[in-house]
Amino acid sequence: MLSFSPVWFPVLLGNFLLLVYILNLILFKPIQKMFKERKKVVEQANFAARDMHARKDEALEKMKKELGAARAQAREVYEALRNEGQEKNRQIISAAHAEALKISGKIKDELAAETGKARKAMRDQVEKFSDTILEKLIKA
């Protein structure tokens, strides 16, 4: 059985306190120090992760803005080139239409001149035929 002896109590108490002191120096303080360092490292990693997340969001927003600006600029360039192409197309069609009208006018003038020459030649031939027929009728 257990018995309590008042003589051994101070010795056991001293032994217990000495053991607690030695364990504190050898075991508890290094473990506490290690836990504090680990907590510090984890907090730093969390801070770095939050900072990286914030920088990522800022970079993403910046990239979206730049992409939007580039799209707007590309759209403006596209519209400008499209309008320029349509204007050149209109100019080419207008020039071709004017040239076609010019050629058509020349052809009409040439056709009218040729028609006039042909009519004059036919009149001359008709007059010659009529003179020939008249002479034959008169001789006959």
C-alpha positions in Angstrom: 0.0 0.0 0.0 0.9 3.5 -0.3 2.0 5.3 2.7 2.7 8.9 3.2 5.9 9.7 5.0 6.5 13.4 5.9 10.2 12.9 5.9 10.4 11.9 2.2 7.9 14.5 1.1 10.4 17.4 0.8 12.9 15.1 -1.0 10.3 14.0 -3.5 9.1 17.5 -3.9 12.7 18.7 -4.6 13.2 15.8 -7.0 10.0 16.7 -8.8 10.9 20.4 -9.1 14.4 19.5 -10.3 13.0 17.2 -13.0 10.5 19.9 -14.1 13.4 22.4 -14.4 15.6 20.0 -16.3 12.8 19.0 -18.7 11.9 22.6 -19.1 15.4 23.4 -20.3 15.9 20.3 -22.4 12.5 19.6 -23.8 9.8 22.1 -23.2 11.6 25.4 -24.2 13.0 24.0 -27.5 9.7 22.6 -28.4 8.0 25.9 -27.6 10.7 27.7 -29.6 10.1 25.3 -32.5 6.3 25.9 -32.4 6.8 29.7 -32.3 9.2 29.5 -35.3 6.8 27.2 -37.2 3.9 29.6 -36.4 6.0 32.5 -37.7 6.9 30.6 -40.9 3.2 29.7 -41.5 2.2 33.4 -40.9 4.8 34.6 -43.3 3.7 32.0 -45.9 0.1 33.1 -45.5 1.1 36.7 -45.8 3.1 35.9 -49.0 0.2 33.9 -50.4 -2.2 36.8 -49.8 0.3 39.2 -51.3 0.7 36.9 -54.4 -3.0 36.6 -54.7 -3.5 40.4 -54.6 -0.7 40.9 -57.2 -2.3 38.2 -59.4 -5.6 39.9 -59.2 -4.0 43.3 -60.1 -2.1 41.7 -63.0 -5.2 40.0 -64.2 -7.2 43.3 -64.1 -4.3 45.1 -65.9 -4.2 42.4 -68.5 -8.0 42.6 -69.0 -7.7 46.4 -69.4 -4.8 46.1 -71.9 -6.7 43.3 -73.8 -9.8 45.5 -74.0 -7.7 48.5 -75.2 -6.0 46.3 -77.8 -9.3 45.0 -79.0 -10.7 48.5 -79.2 -7.6 49.6 -81.1 -7.9 46.6 -83.5 -11.6 47.4 -84.0 -10.7 51.0 -84.9 -8.0 50.0 -87.3 -10.3 47.4 -88.8 -13.0 50.0 -89.3 -10.6 52.5 -90.7 -9.2 50.0 -93.2 -12.7 48.8 -94.1 -13.9 52.4 -94.7 -10.7 53.1 -96.7 -11.3 50.0 -98.8 -15.0 50.9 -99.3 -13.9 54.4 -100.4 -11.4 53.0 -102.8 -14.0 50.6 -104.1 -16.4 53.5 -104.7 -13.6 55.5 -106.4 -12.7 52.6 -108.7 -16.4 51.9 -109.5 -17.0 55.6 -110.2 -13.9 55.8 -112.4 -15.0 52.6 -114.2 -18.5 54.0 -114.6 -17.1 57.3 -116.0 -14.8 55.4 -118.3 -17.7 53.2 -119.5 -19.8 56.3 -120.1 -16.9 57.9 -122.0 -16.4 54.7 -124.1 -20.2 54.4 -124.6 -20.3 58.1 -125.7 -17.4 57.5 -128.2 -19.1 54.4 -129.5 -22.4 56.3 -129.9 -20.5 59.1 -131.7 -18.7 56.7 -133.9 -21.9 54.7 -134.6 -23.7 58.0 -135.4 -20.9 59.0 -137.7 -20.8 55.6 -139.4 -24.6 55.6 -139.7 -24.4 59.1 -141.2 -21.7 57.9 -143.7 -23.8 54.8 -144.5 -26.9 56.9 -145.0 -25.0 59.4 -147.2 -23.5 56.5 -149.2 -27.0 54.9 -149.5 -28.5 58.2 -150.6 -25.7 58.6 -153.2 -26.3 55.0 -154.4 -30.1 55.6 -154.4 -29.6 58.7 -156.5 -27.3 56.9 -158.9 -29.8 54.0 -159.1 -32.6 56.4 -159.6 -30.6 58.3 -162.2 -29.8 55.0 -163.9 -33.4 53.8 -163.8 -34.5 57.2 -165.0 -32.1 57.1 -167.9 -33.2 53.6 -168.8 -36.8 54.7 -168.6 -36.1 57.7 -170.8 -34.2 55.6 -173.3 -36.7 53.0 -173.4 
